[in-house]
Amino acid sequence: MLVTPFIEVFRVVPDFWKLIVFKLHEAWFIGLCMYLIIPGKAATFGDSAALVQQVENIGGPLLAMLFATSVGRWSDHHDRRWSATLLVLGLQLRVLPVLLLGATNVSIWTYTVLGWLAGPITAQASGHPLLWKIFSDKLPPKYREIGFQLLFTMPTFGSVIILQVFSFLAHRFPDNIRLAVGLFWAVGVGATLLVVWSMGAEVPAWQEAACKEEHTSCLRTAQEAFSIIRRNSKLVALTVALSLFTLPDLAGLYSQGQMEYTILGIGGTGHTSQQIELNEWSMNWPFLIVAVLNILVSVAVHYREPAHIVAILMPLVCVAFAMQALLLWYSGPAWYVFTAFCCYVPSVCFPPLQAIISLEVPHGKIGQVMGGVASCKDFMAFCAPALMLLVLSACNSLSQTSEQLSVAYALVFVGLACLMLLAWPFVLYVASKTKFEKAVVDKSVPLPVSSASSEATEPENVACVQV
């Protein structure tokens, strides 16, 4: 039965619903962005808002790239609740200047700087080492693939409800929108932290006892992580694939809202109602459609090799990503839903690939190795806004009219889709290294612990958590 794996996950992992609520914290941030941050940027910077968005997205990935392995190693040795708390606060606290001062030049640039500083503890659209480590600690290896996919899917349904409440508050209190959505955001973030700290801190029975933490430098930590990756060709291919896929995905996702404003001719001031309409249609139904697709993918990766599933999905996802250019000719709710779905659909490829990584390394090294992979993705996340800054600046300089600028922005989405396809050969390589049908193996039985000096590349179910 299709529902059997879902029932098993909830039965085997007692705190699974709490992990869903924790992952839901991103919805509170998205709600504020929809009704406060994005319209505020458009009103303050006009057609230059897309360029400001690229500047905002440069600093955070740079710091994340430098400290990702150290943050990941830290998570290998500490209570998962602290990791969850850092992820929540790293994403949420940056909005306080805009909440307190309104959308002004000072508050938006302060919001930007805080986002830079929180880069090492802020999850991307593709996840974060702390996030994957928290999930790995809770999910037995047998349910790792479907668990990762579901934890990126189930919160979506709650997100739609939360965003509907944000929408109601924005329309009910248009003159006090900052106060209304701000109070709702504060209640939601506070409730999320309470749920996080209600999670059990005990080490599950399928893991080994906590191991001693050895303090090393950031450089040494990174060297160890990349040494493990280098010794396993599948890990190398997965790292390259995730990096190449991340660059165009984030480049388009970061700029989506502001670029679509320009393509549709609703940038700048005087179009607030149209901007909110686009945001609302882009955030509700598309999330639900992607969630349904994720559920189907989660079933597929539970019964078949994840690499084979992603190898089939990736070219289709790349074609869909280019469909955002259709807004040049079509507009309206149906097209807003479709193009937003095309923008978000690449997210279905990340959980299966991350799950493969978690099963290819010793459990006590998952956070550290995930940090190494994340540092490569963070480098691409750093390059993405820098690339878009150059591309959009060129588009603005070469376009003589707003119509020409709209065409140029539409073509950017097509170019990003072609760039995204470069990750496909590496996924095919990983798929070629695995059997077509997953072997039935009882992964709940812990494997022997390797020596402290070993840099094994085979998966070991060894925990390294200090509680």
Secondary structure, 3 states (H helix, E strand, C coil): CCCHHHHHHHHHCCCHHHHHHHHCHHHHHHHHHHHHHHHHHHHHHHHHHHHHHHHHHHHHHHHHHHHHHHHHHHHHCCCHHHHHHHHHHHHHHHHHHHHHHCCCHHHHHHHHHHHHHCHHHCCECCECHHHHHHHHHHCCHHHHHHHHHHHCCHHHHHHHHHHHHHHHHHHHCHHHHHHHHHHHHHHHHHHHHHHHHHCCCCCCCCCCCCCCCCCCCHHHHHHHHHHHHHCCHHHHHHHHHHHHHHHHHHHHHHHHHHHHHHHHCCCCCCCHHHHHHHHHHHHCHHHHHHHHHHHHHHHHHHHECHHHHHHHHHHHHHHHHHHHHHHHCCCCHHHHHHHHHHHHHHHHHHHHHHHHHHHHCEHHHHHHHHHHHHHHHHHHHHHHHHHHHHHHHHHHHHCCCHHHHHHHHHHHHHHHHHHHHHHHHHHHHHHHCCCCECCCCCCCCCCCCCCCCCCCCCCECCCCCCC
